[in-house]
Amino acid sequence: MTSAATTPQRILIIKPSSLGDIVHALPVLAAIRRAWPAAHVAWLVANAFAPLLDNHPMIDEVIRFDRSRYGRMLRSPTAFAGFWRFVGEIRRRQFDLVIDLQGLVRTGFFSIASGASRRVGFRHARELAWLLYSQRIRAPRDARHAVDQNMAVAAALGLDAARIEFPLALRPAEIDRATELLRADSPGKSAIPFIAVVAGARWVTKQWRPERIAALLDRLREAGFPPCVLLGAPDDREFTDGIIAAMKTGVMDLVGRTNLRELTALLSLAALVITHDSGPMHIAAALGRPVVAIFGPTDPRRCGPYATPHRIVATPIECSPCYRRTCSHHSCMERLDVETVERAVREMLHPADQSGASAIALPIQQ
């Protein structure tokens, strides 16, 4: 632990995006609060993800970054002036410790522009952002997952990095609202337990075919498993409409009908979460919910569900993981059959049938 002489009084965490990355940074917040309960803790976050942190009991201040507005500053004098006002506001807060968990040149810029004497970031930060830190942390070779890399920063600060917590700080009113949403779509009967299906993903290369998802949900319904509830953001509407159109049975559709906090509350109530590699997958894992995660172009060893019962379903092909947002063949998803994913769901819903491993790459029928 750090000594009283080096205990920071004003701390800024910089992790503006994305949703899953913010969830991965929450254990650092928890470690900070355990060690320095009296410190003022602020978090710089993009507007879209701020609701996850608003009114959080461990955060004194949420600093919203309007990336869409400030991204126009080279073309707009108004945006340019607004950006420098924003930078000035950060500097006036007089932080003495800044922790940049994003590791990009813009976040490194915010760290040095803050005026903080102690600026901590990764030695492997991209875009030469590491040049802007006063303390550069090298993550251990075995710290492949983003959570473990973030906790290497916590360890370097003298914090307890062995205890990993994800303080999502759900409130009772949010759980009540989630229950109301489930009841409204299933009048006269309980929709709990249910399987949450988050079909959207930010990259099209991460998405399985909607007709195959539809076939999976039909099979689960016909086999008598708990009802499936489609969840997602308004941007997922077109994709999930394709799933619904291809289904032979019914499904509860809450896509676009929840805010981020309500989505989190719904995931907390799910018996199982079926998802692509996405922000809600990481929220579900942080909540300790069982997860079946469909992976394609990304590496589950770095960004898979963390510390929760789960099954990874992936196609073991030579070019994956490639981290490509566009692809001419999409083989990692095209070769994934419905039976394989259904088998993973069955194993998660019947723990007695599991092998004991927390994550497996299921064999794919070629």
LOFI-607774 format. One line per 5 residues: number of its first residue (from 1); their letters; for each residue y, z, x of N, C-alpha, C. Coordinates in steps of 0.1 Angstrom, whole numbers. Layout:
<nuvos>
NUM> a> Y:Z:X:Y:Z:X:Y:Z:X ~ ... .
</nuvos>
This chain:
<nuvos>
1> mtsaa> -12:0:8:0:0:0:12:0:9 ~ 23:-5:3:36:-5:10:42:9:11 ~ 50:11:21:57:24:22:69:25:13 ~ 74:37:10:85:38:2:97:31:7 ~ 98:30:21:110:24:27:110:9:24 .
6> ttpqr> 99:3:22:98:-12:20:96:-15:5 ~ 96:-6:-4:94:-8:-18:105:-17:-23 ~ 102:-28:-29:113:-37:-34:118:-31:-47 ~ 131:-33:-50:137:-28:-62:138:-40:-73 ~ 141:-52:-68:143:-63:-77:134:-75:-72 .
11> iliik> 125:-79:-81:114:-89:-77:115:-101:-86 ~ 114:-113:-80:114:-125:-88:101:-132:-85 ~ 93:-135:-96:81:-143:-95:85:-157:-99 ~ 82:-167:-91:85:-181:-94:72:-188:-97 ~ 69:-191:-109:57:-198:-113:61:-205:-126 .
16> psslg> 68:-216:-126:74:-222:-138:63:-230:-147 ~ 53:-235:-141:43:-243:-148:30:-243:-140 ~ 20:-249:-145:18:-252:-160:11:-240:-167 ~ 7:-242:-179:2:-231:-187:-10:-224:-179 ~ -20:-231:-175:-31:-225:-168:-27:-218:-155 .
21> divha> -17:-224:-148:-13:-219:-135:-5:-205:-138 ~ 2:-204:-149:9:-192:-152:-1:-181:-155 ~ -12:-184:-162:-22:-175:-165:-28:-170:-152 ~ -30:-179:-142:-36:-175:-130:-27:-166:-121 ~ -14:-166:-124:-5:-157:-117:-4:-143:-123 .
26> lpvla> -9:-141:-135:-8:-129:-142:-14:-117:-134 ~ -25:-119:-127:-30:-107:-119:-21:-103:-109 ~ -12:-111:-103:-2:-107:-94:8:-98:-100 ~ 12:-102:-112:21:-94:-120:16:-80:-122 ~ 3:-79:-126:-4:-66:-129:-4:-58:-116 .
31> airra> -7:-64:-105:-8:-57:-92:6:-51:-88 ~ 16:-59:-91:30:-55:-88:34:-43:-96 ~ 30:-43:-109:34:-32:-118:26:-19:-115 ~ 14:-21:-110:6:-9:-106:12:-2:-94 ~ 17:-10:-85:22:-5:-72:37:-1:-73 .
36> wpaah> 45:-8:-81:59:-6:-82:64:-5:-96 ~ 60:5:-103:63:6:-118:78:7:-121 ~ 86:11:-111:100:12:-114:109:0:-110 ~ 102:-10:-104:110:-22:-99:114:-30:-111 ~ 125:-37:-110:129:-47:-120:122:-60:-116 .
41> vawlv> 114:-65:-126:106:-77:-123:110:-88:-133 ~ 114:-100:-127:118:-112:-134:108:-123:-131 ~ 107:-132:-140:98:-144:-138:105:-156:-142 ~ 106:-166:-133:112:-179:-135:101:-188:-141 ~ 103:-193:-153:93:-201:-160:100:-213:-167 .
46> anafa> 92:-224:-169:97:-235:-176:98:-231:-191 ~ 108:-237:-198:110:-234:-212:98:-235:-221 ~ 89:-245:-218:78:-248:-227:68:-236:-226 ~ 67:-229:-215:57:-218:-214:63:-204:-215 ~ 76:-203:-216:83:-190:-217:77:-181:-228 .
51> plldn> 73:-187:-240:68:-178:-250:56:-169:-246 ~ 48:-174:-237:37:-166:-232:42:-153:-225 ~ 54:-153:-220:59:-142:-212:70:-134:-219 ~ 76:-140:-230:87:-133:-237:82:-120:-242 ~ 91:-110:-240:88:-96:-245:76:-90:-239 .
56> hpmid> 72:-95:-227:60:-89:-221:63:-75:-215 ~ 55:-65:-218:58:-51:-213:59:-50:-198 ~ 54:-59:-191:54:-58:-176:66:-65:-170 ~ 73:-73:-178:84:-82:-173:97:-77:-179 ~ 106:-75:-170:120:-70:-174:128:-82:-179 .
61> evirf> 126:-94:-173:135:-105:-176:127:-118:-174 ~ 128:-127:-184:123:-140:-183:134:-150:-181 ~ 134:-157:-169:144:-167:-166:139:-180:-169 ~ 145:-187:-179:140:-200:-184:146:-211:-176 ~ 137:-220:-171:142:-232:-163:140:-244:-172 .
66> drsry> 151:-251:-175:151:-263:-183:149:-275:-174 ~ 137:-278:-171:134:-289:-162:139:-302:-168 ~ 137:-305:-180:141:-318:-186:156:-320:-185 ~ 164:-309:-186:178:-311:-185:182:-313:-171 ~ 177:-304:-162:182:-304:-148:176:-316:-141 .
71> grmlr> 165:-322:-146:160:-334:-140:169:-346:-141 ~ 179:-345:-149:189:-356:-151:202:-353:-143 ~ 202:-343:-134:215:-339:-128:220:-349:-119 ~ 212:-358:-113:218:-369:-104:224:-380:-112 ~ 222:-380:-126:228:-390:-134:238:-384:-144 .
76> sptaf> 238:-371:-145:247:-365:-155:255:-354:-148 ~ 269:-355:-147:277:-345:-142:276:-331:-149 ~ 273:-332:-162:271:-320:-170:259:-312:-166 ~ 248:-320:-164:235:-314:-160:236:-309:-145 ~ 244:-316:-137:246:-312:-123:253:-299:-122 .
81> agfwr> 264:-298:-130:271:-285:-130:263:-274:-136 ~ 255:-277:-147:247:-267:-153:236:-262:-143 ~ 230:-271:-135:220:-267:-125:226:-257:-115 ~ 238:-260:-110:244:-251:-100:248:-238:-106 ~ 252:-238:-119:255:-225:-125:242:-217:-126 .
86> fvgei> 231:-223:-129:218:-217:-130:214:-211:-117 ~ 216:-218:-106:213:-213:-92:222:-201:-90 ~ 235:-202:-93:244:-190:-91:240:-178:-99 ~ 235:-180:-111:230:-168:-119:218:-162:-112 ~ 209:-169:-106:198:-164:-99:203:-155:-87 .
91> rrrqf> 212:-161:-80:217:-154:-68:224:-141:-71 ~ 232:-141:-83:239:-129:-87:230:-118:-91 ~ 217:-121:-93:208:-110:-97:203:-102:-85 ~ 206:-107:-73:204:-99:-61:189:-94:-59 ~ 180:-104:-60:166:-100:-58:164:-97:-43 .
96> dlvid> 156:-87:-40:152:-85:-26:138:-89:-22 ~ 130:-94:-32:117:-100:-30:115:-111:-39 ~ 112:-123:-34:109:-135:-42:95:-139:-38 ~ 87:-141:-48:73:-146:-46:71:-159:-53 ~ 70:-170:-45:68:-183:-50:54:-187:-50 .
101> lqglv> 48:-187:-62:34:-190:-64:32:-205:-68 ~ 43:-212:-69:41:-227:-72:40:-235:-60 ~ 48:-232:-50:46:-239:-37:51:-254:-37 ~ 62:-257:-43:68:-270:-42:82:-268:-37 ~ 88:-280:-33:101:-279:-26:112:-273:-36 .
106> rtgff> 111:-276:-49:121:-271:-58:120:-256:-60 ~ 107:-251:-60:106:-237:-62:109:-229:-48 ~ 106:-236:-37:110:-230:-24:125:-230:-23 ~ 132:-240:-29:146:-240:-29:152:-228:-37 ~ 146:-226:-49:150:-214:-57:148:-201:-49 .
111> siasg> 138:-200:-41:135:-188:-34:146:-185:-24 ~ 150:-196:-16:160:-194:-6:174:-193:-12 ~ 176:-200:-23:189:-200:-30:192:-186:-36 ~ 181:-179:-39:183:-165:-45:190:-156:-36 ~ 190:-159:-23:196:-149:-13:187:-138:-9 .
116> asrrv> 175:-138:-14:166:-127:-11:162:-127:4 ~ 162:-116:10:158:-115:25:143:-117:27 ~ 135:-114:17:121:-115:18:116:-126:8 ~ 111:-137:13:107:-148:4:93:-151:8 ~ 83:-149:-1:69:-150:2:63:-162:-5 .
121> gfrha> 55:-170:2:49:-182:-3:37:-185:5 ~ 30:-196:1:18:-201:8:21:-209:20 ~ 13:-207:31:14:-215:43:11:-229:40 ~ 2:-231:30:-2:-245:27:7:-251:16 ~ 18:-245:13:27:-251:2:30:-265:5 .
126> relaw> 31:-273:-6:33:-287:-5:48:-290:-3 ~ 51:-303:1:64:-308:2:73:-300:12 ~ 66:-294:22:72:-286:33:80:-274:27 ~ 76:-270:15:82:-258:9:80:-246:18 ~ 70:-245:26:67:-234:34:78:-231:44 .
131> llysq> 86:-241:47:97:-239:57:108:-230:51 ~ 108:-228:38:118:-220:31:115:-206:29 ~ 103:-202:33:98:-188:31:100:-180:44 ~ 103:-167:42:104:-158:54:90:-152:57 ~ 81:-153:48:67:-148:50:57:-158:44 .
136> rirap> 49:-164:52:40:-174:48:25:-169:48 ~ 19:-170:36:5:-164:35:-5:-175:36 ~ -15:-173:44:-27:-181:45:-38:-176:37 ~ -42:-183:27:-53:-178:18:-66:-179:26 ~ -76:-169:24:-88:-170:31:-96:-182:27 .
141> rdarh> -105:-187:36:-112:-199:34:-121:-199:21 ~ -126:-187:18:-134:-185:6:-126:-184:-7 ~ -113:-184:-6:-105:-183:-18:-102:-196:-24 ~ -112:-202:-30:-111:-216:-35:-103:-216:-49 ~ -106:-206:-57:-100:-206:-70:-85:-202:-69 .
146> avdqn> -77:-207:-78:-63:-205:-78:-60:-190:-80 ~ -68:-183:-88:-66:-168:-89:-68:-161:-76 ~ -78:-165:-69:-81:-158:-56:-70:-161:-46 ~ -65:-173:-46:-54:-177:-37:-42:-169:-40 ~ -38:-167:-53:-27:-159:-57:-29:-144:-53 .
151> mavaa> -41:-139:-54:-43:-125:-50:-43:-123:-35 ~ -44:-134:-27:-42:-133:-13:-28:-130:-10 ~ -19:-135:-18:-5:-131:-17:-3:-117:-20 ~ -9:-112:-31:-8:-98:-35:-13:-89:-23 ~ -24:-93:-17:-30:-85:-6:-20:-85:6 .
156> algld> -14:-96:8:-4:-96:20:8:-88:17 ~ 11:-85:4:22:-76:1:18:-61:1 ~ 5:-59:4:0:-45:4:-4:-40:-9 ~ -6:-49:-19:-10:-45:-32:-25:-45:-34 ~ -30:-39:-44:-44:-38:-47:-49:-52:-52 .
161> aarie> -55:-60:-44:-59:-73:-48:-74:-73:-53 ~ -81:-62:-52:-94:-62:-56:-95:-60:-72 ~ -85:-54:-78:-85:-52:-92:-78:-64:-99 ~ -85:-72:-106:-79:-84:-112:-78:-83:-127 ~ -66:-83:-132:-63:-81:-146:-55:-93:-151 .
166> fplal> -57:-97:-163:-49:-107:-170:-41:-101:-181 ~ -29:-96:-179:-22:-89:-190:-15:-99:-199 ~ -22:-104:-209:-16:-113:-219:-7:-106:-230 ~ -10:-93:-231:-1:-84:-239:0:-89:-254 ~ -11:-92:-260:-11:-96:-274:-7:-84:-282 .
171> rpaei> 1:-87:-293:6:-76:-301:-2:-77:-315 ~ -3:-65:-321:-11:-64:-334:-6:-74:-344 ~ 7:-77:-345:12:-86:-355:7:-100:-352 ~ 5:-103:-340:0:-117:-336:-15:-118:-340 ~ -22:-108:-339:-36:-108:-343:-37:-109:-358 .
176> drate> -28:-102:-365:-28:-103:-380:-24:-117:-384 ~ -15:-123:-377:-10:-137:-381:-22:-147:-379 ~ -29:-145:-368:-41:-154:-365:-51:-152:-376 ~ -54:-140:-381:-63:-137:-391:-59:-144:-404 ~ -46:-143:-407:-41:-149:-419:-43:-164:-419 .
181> llrad> -41:-171:-407:-42:-185:-406:-57:-189:-409 ~ -66:-181:-404:-80:-184:-406:-84:-182:-421 ~ -79:-172:-427:-82:-169:-442:-75:-180:-451 ~ -63:-185:-447:-57:-195:-455:-64:-207:-456 ~ -72:-211:-445:-79:-223:-445:-94:-221:-450 .
186> spgks> -97:-209:-453:-111:-207:-458:-110:-196:-469 ~ -103:-200:-480:-101:-190:-491:-114:-185:-497 ~ -115:-172:-499:-127:-166:-506:-138:-163:-496 ~ -136:-166:-483:-147:-163:-474:-141:-161:-460 ~ -148:-154:-451:-143:-151:-438:-146:-162:-429 .
191> aipfi> -136:-165:-420:-138:-176:-410:-141:-169:-396 ~ -145:-157:-397:-149:-150:-384:-163:-145:-386 ~ -172:-148:-377:-170:-154:-364:-168:-169:-365 ~ -161:-175:-355:-159:-190:-354:-159:-195:-340 ~ -161:-208:-339:-161:-214:-326:-147:-221:-325 .
196> avvag> -139:-218:-315:-126:-225:-312:-129:-237:-304 ~ -123:-248:-309:-125:-261:-302:-111:-266:-298 ~ -108:-266:-285:-95:-271:-281:-97:-284:-274 ~ -95:-295:-281:-99:-308:-277:-89:-315:-268 ~ -77:-311:-269:-66:-318:-261:-66:-315:-246 .
201> arwvt> -60:-323:-239:-58:-321:-224:-46:-329:-220 ~ -39:-324:-210:-27:-331:-205:-30:-345:-199 ~ -41:-347:-193:-45:-359:-187:-55:-366:-196 ~ -54:-379:-198:-63:-386:-206:-77:-387:-199 ~ -77:-386:-186:-89:-386:-178:-98:-374:-180 .
206> kqwrp> -92:-363:-185:-99:-351:-187:-106:-350:-201 ~ -103:-360:-209:-108:-360:-223:-121:-367:-225 ~ -130:-360:-232:-142:-366:-236:-139:-375:-248 ~ -148:-385:-252:-145:-393:-263:-144:-385:-276 ~ -135:-388:-285:-134:-381:-297:-146:-382:-306 .
211> eriaa> -152:-394:-306:-164:-396:-315:-176:-387:-310 ~ -176:-384:-297:-187:-376:-292:-184:-361:-295 ~ -172:-357:-294:-168:-344:-299:-171:-342:-313 ~ -169:-352:-321:-172:-352:-336:-187:-350:-338 ~ -195:-358:-330:-209:-357:-331:-214:-343:-328 .
216> lldrl> -208:-337:-317:-212:-323:-313:-209:-313:-324 ~ -197:-314:-330:-193:-305:-341:-202:-307:-353 ~ -206:-319:-356:-215:-321:-367:-228:-315:-365 ~ -233:-316:-353:-246:-310:-349:-246:-295:-350 ~ -235:-289:-346:-234:-275:-346:-233:-270:-361 .
221> reagf> -226:-277:-369:-224:-273:-383:-238:-275:-390 ~ -245:-285:-387:-258:-288:-394:-269:-278:-389 ~ -267:-273:-377:-276:-263:-372:-274:-249:-376 ~ -263:-247:-384:-260:-234:-389:-252:-224:-380 ~ -246:-230:-370:-237:-222:-361:-225:-218:-368 .
226> ppcvl> -217:-208:-362:-204:-204:-369:-195:-217:-370 ~ -186:-216:-380:-177:-228:-383:-169:-230:-370 ~ -165:-243:-369:-157:-247:-358:-142:-248:-363 ~ -133:-244:-355:-119:-244:-358:-112:-252:-347 ~ -105:-264:-351:-98:-272:-341:-84:-265:-339 .
231> lgapd> -81:-263:-326:-68:-258:-322:-61:-267:-312 ~ -48:-266:-311:-41:-274:-302:-26:-275:-305 ~ -19:-282:-297:-5:-284:-298:-2:-296:-307 ~ 10:-298:-312:13:-310:-319:10:-323:-312 ~ 12:-323:-298:9:-335:-290:-6:-339:-291 .
236> dreft> -15:-330:-295:-29:-332:-296:-33:-339:-309 ~ -23:-341:-318:-26:-345:-332:-34:-358:-333 ~ -29:-368:-326:-35:-381:-327:-50:-381:-322 ~ -52:-374:-311:-66:-373:-305:-75:-365:-315 ~ -70:-354:-320:-79:-346:-329:-80:-353:-343 .
241> dgiia> -71:-361:-347:-73:-369:-359:-84:-379:-357 ~ -86:-384:-345:-98:-393:-342:-111:-385:-343 ~ -111:-372:-339:-123:-364:-341:-126:-362:-356 ~ -116:-358:-363:-119:-356:-377:-123:-368:-385 ~ -117:-380:-381:-121:-392:-388:-136:-396:-385 .
246> amktg> -141:-392:-373:-154:-396:-370:-165:-386:-374 ~ -160:-374:-380:-170:-364:-384:-176:-367:-397 ~ -189:-363:-399:-196:-364:-412:-195:-351:-420 ~ -192:-340:-413:-191:-327:-419:-176:-323:-418 ~ -173:-311:-424:-159:-307:-424:-157:-298:-412 .
251> vmdlv> -144:-296:-409:-139:-287:-398:-126:-281:-402 ~ -123:-269:-398:-110:-263:-400:-100:-268:-390 ~ -89:-273:-395:-80:-279:-386:-67:-271:-385 ~ -64:-265:-374:-52:-257:-372:-43:-264:-361 ~ -46:-276:-357:-39:-283:-346:-24:-284:-350 .
256> grtnl> -16:-280:-341:-1:-281:-344:5:-271:-353 ~ -3:-262:-358:1:-252:-368:3:-238:-362 ~ 2:-237:-349:4:-224:-342:14:-226:-331 ~ 21:-215:-328:29:-215:-316:19:-209:-305 ~ 25:-208:-293:16:-205:-281:11:-191:-283 .
261> relta> 18:-181:-288:13:-168:-289:2:-167:-300 ~ 4:-175:-311:-6:-175:-322:-19:-182:-317 ~ -17:-192:-309:-29:-199:-303:-37:-189:-295 ~ -30:-181:-287:-36:-171:-278:-43:-161:-287 ~ -37:-156:-298:-43:-146:-307:-56:-152:-313 .
266> llsla> -55:-165:-317:-67:-171:-323:-79:-172:-313 ~ -75:-176:-301:-86:-176:-290:-92:-162:-288 ~ -84:-152:-289:-89:-138:-287:-100:-135:-297 ~ -100:-141:-309:-109:-138:-320:-121:-147:-320 ~ -122:-157:-311:-133:-167:-312:-145:-161:-306 .
271> alvit> -157:-165:-312:-170:-162:-306:-173:-170:-294 ~ -167:-182:-294:-170:-191:-283:-158:-201:-283 ~ -154:-206:-271:-144:-216:-270:-149:-228:-263 ~ -148:-240:-269:-152:-252:-263:-139:-260:-260 ~ -138:-264:-247:-126:-270:-243:-128:-279:-231 .
276> hdsgp> -118:-288:-229:-116:-295:-216:-110:-286:-206 ~ -108:-291:-194:-100:-284:-184:-85:-284:-189 ~ -80:-272:-194:-67:-272:-200:-62:-258:-200 ~ -49:-256:-203:-43:-243:-203:-50:-233:-213 ~ -53:-237:-225:-60:-228:-234:-74:-224:-229 .
281> mhiaa> -80:-232:-220:-93:-228:-214:-90:-216:-205 ~ -79:-216:-198:-76:-204:-189:-72:-192:-197 ~ -65:-194:-208:-62:-183:-217:-74:-177:-223 ~ -84:-185:-227:-96:-180:-233:-104:-172:-222 ~ -104:-177:-210:-111:-170:-199:-104:-156:-196 .
286> algrp> -90:-157:-196:-83:-144:-193:-85:-134:-204 ~ -88:-138:-216:-91:-129:-227:-106:-125:-227 ~ -113:-130:-218:-127:-126:-217:-137:-133:-227 ~ -132:-144:-233:-140:-151:-243:-150:-160:-236 ~ -162:-161:-242:-172:-171:-236:-167:-185:-238 .
291> vvaif> -169:-193:-227:-163:-206:-227:-173:-217:-223 ~ -173:-228:-230:-180:-240:-226:-169:-250:-222 ~ -168:-253:-209:-158:-262:-204:-163:-275:-199 ~ -157:-286:-204:-161:-299:-201:-151:-304:-190 ~ -157:-307:-178:-149:-311:-166:-152:-325:-162 .
296> gptdp> -142:-332:-157:-144:-346:-152:-137:-348:-139 ~ -124:-351:-139:-118:-354:-126:-113:-342:-118 ~ -114:-330:-123:-109:-318:-116:-121:-310:-111 ~ -118:-300:-102:-129:-292:-96:-130:-279:-102 ~ -140:-275:-109:-142:-262:-116:-142:-251:-106 .
301> rrcgp> -145:-253:-93:-145:-243:-83:-131:-238:-80 ~ -121:-247:-82:-107:-243:-80:-100:-239:-93 ~ -104:-246:-104:-96:-244:-116:-105:-243:-129 ~ -117:-237:-127:-126:-235:-138:-122:-221:-144 ~ -130:-218:-155:-128:-204:-161:-131:-193:-151 .
306> yatph> -122:-183:-151:-123:-173:-141:-129:-160:-147 ~ -139:-155:-141:-144:-141:-145:-147:-139:-159 ~ -153:-149:-166:-157:-147:-180:-171:-155:-181 ~ -179:-151:-191:-192:-158:-193:-188:-173:-196 ~ -194:-183:-189:-191:-196:-192:-202:-206:-187 .
311> rivat> -201:-218:-192:-209:-229:-188:-200:-241:-185 ~ -201:-246:-173:-194:-258:-169:-203:-270:-172 ~ -198:-280:-179:-205:-292:-182:-198:-303:-174 ~ -205:-310:-165:-198:-320:-156:-208:-330:-152 ~ -204:-342:-149:-212:-353:-145:-212:-353:-129 .
316> piecs> -223:-351:-123:-222:-351:-108:-222:-365:-102 ~ -210:-371:-101:-209:-385:-96:-201:-384:-83 ~ -202:-394:-75:-197:-394:-61:-181:-392:-61 ~ -175:-398:-71:-160:-399:-70:-153:-387:-77 ~ -161:-377:-82:-155:-366:-89:-157:-353:-80 .
321> pcyrr> -147:-345:-78:-134:-345:-84:-125:-355:-77 ~ -117:-362:-84:-107:-371:-78:-93:-368:-82 ~ -91:-359:-92:-77:-355:-96:-68:-367:-100 ~ -75:-378:-105:-67:-389:-109:-63:-388:-124 ~ -51:-392:-128:-47:-392:-142:-49:-405:-149 .
326> tcshh> -53:-415:-141:-57:-428:-147:-70:-432:-140 ~ -78:-440:-146:-91:-444:-141:-95:-456:-148 ~ -101:-465:-140:-106:-478:-146:-119:-477:-153 ~ -127:-467:-149:-141:-466:-155:-144:-453:-162 ~ -137:-442:-158:-138:-429:-165:-153:-425:-166 .
331> scmer> -161:-428:-155:-175:-425:-156:-179:-411:-157 ~ -171:-402:-152:-174:-387:-152:-175:-382:-167 ~ -167:-389:-176:-167:-385:-190:-177:-395:-198 ~ -177:-407:-194:-185:-417:-202:-200:-414:-201 ~ -204:-408:-190:-218:-406:-188:-223:-392:-194 .
336> ldvet> -213:-385:-200:-216:-372:-205:-221:-373:-220 ~ -234:-369:-222:-239:-371:-236:-238:-358:-244 ~ -239:-360:-257:-237:-350:-267:-247:-339:-265 ~ -260:-343:-262:-271:-333:-261:-268:-323:-250 ~ -262:-327:-239:-260:-318:-228:-250:-308:-232 .
341> verav> -239:-312:-238:-229:-302:-242:-234:-293:-253 ~ -242:-298:-262:-248:-290:-273:-257:-279:-266 ~ -265:-283:-256:-274:-274:-250:-266:-262:-243 ~ -254:-266:-237:-246:-255:-231:-240:-246:-242 ~ -237:-251:-253:-232:-243:-264:-243:-233:-269 .
346> remlh> -254:-239:-271:-266:-230:-276:-269:-219:-266 ~ -268:-222:-253:-271:-212:-243:-260:-201:-243 ~ -248:-205:-246:-237:-195:-246:-238:-186:-259 ~ -242:-192:-270:-243:-184:-282:-256:-176:-283 ~ -266:-179:-275:-278:-171:-274:-280:-166:-260 .
351> padqs> -273:-155:-257:-274:-150:-243:-288:-147:-237 ~ -297:-144:-246:-311:-141:-242:-317:-153:-235 ~ -312:-165:-238:-318:-178:-233:-311:-182:-220 ~ -301:-174:-215:-293:-178:-203:-301:-174:-191 ~ -298:-181:-180:-305:-179:-167:-299:-167:-159 .
356> gasai> -287:-162:-164:-280:-151:-157:-269:-156:-148 ~ -268:-169:-145:-257:-174:-137:-244:-175:-146 ~ -233:-173:-140:-221:-173:-148:-215:-187:-150 ~ -220:-197:-142:-215:-210:-143:-226:-220:-137 ~ -229:-230:-144:-238:-240:-139:-233:-254:-143 .
361> alpiq> -237:-263:-134:-234:-277:-137:-247:-283:-143 ~ -247:-285:-156:-259:-289:-163:-262:-304:-159 ~ -275:-307:-159:-279:-320:-155:-275:-330:-166 ~ -271:-342:-161:-267:-353:-170:-277:-363:-171 ~ -280:-368:-183:-289:-379:-185:-282:-392:-181 .
366> q> -288:-399:-172:-282:-412:-168:-286:-423:-176 .
</nuvos>
